[in-house]
Amino acid sequence: MQPRLHDKSVVICGMFRQDFEGLDESSIKAESELWVVNDWYTFLPFECPDRIYNIHRPPFTHPDTKHRFIDWKRRYNQAVKLGSRVMVTEKIPGIIGQRWVKTDALTNKFPTGFLQCSISTMIGEAILEGFSKIKLLGVRLRDDEFTYQIYGIRGMLNLAKAQGIKVDNLRDSEWQKNNRCVVDWGASRAILPYWMRECPVQEATVVIA
């Protein structure tokens, strides 16, 4: 059963700051909800996004070589005091205003191979909640670290379109044309979203074209 669509839109933000030139927080939030990923403050001048998605195991599982997470708890709590919500899959000590990502609903409704990253998870929640429009801004995925995510994000956007949701993605034709990511799911026995993994599973093979 498809969710009833509401007359509301969401802007899901990535890390490519050039997409936001000429835009400010108030102009975006006047028309849409504003959802950001874990360290949004390092590349976007937003003080109070509606939602902050941090689905990494706390505090963060990857090396902080660029010092992206200095003083991050203070930044989170400051945003929450202004009205933000922090969306998590595990409780993060010292952070107020935490809300659970709908992990059960996501994995029951969508192919788990699509739920590879924060952006695809955010798209999934927007679908579950009946948003009528989903717009991606700053989601460029040019570095090798991120190109594998294109498969899952495009898959989730196609599922959104199939349910009548309007999708605005600046990079769709670029991703399709360049075919940056080829995923072979044939050899896989089990795929779990990386934020749910507690034990090793056989991975799908990902080849960057």
Secondary structure, 3 states (H helix, E strand, C coil): CCCCCEEEEEEEECCCHHHHCCCCHHHHHCCCEEEEECCHHHCCCCCCCCEEEECCCCCCCCCCCCCCCCCHHHHHHHHHHHCCEEEECCCCCCCCCEEECCHHHHHHHCCHHHCCCHHHHHHHHHHHCCEEEEEEECCCCCCHHHHCCHHHHHHHHHHHHHCCCEEEECCHHHHHHHCCEEEECCCCCCCCCHHHCCCCCCCCEEEEC
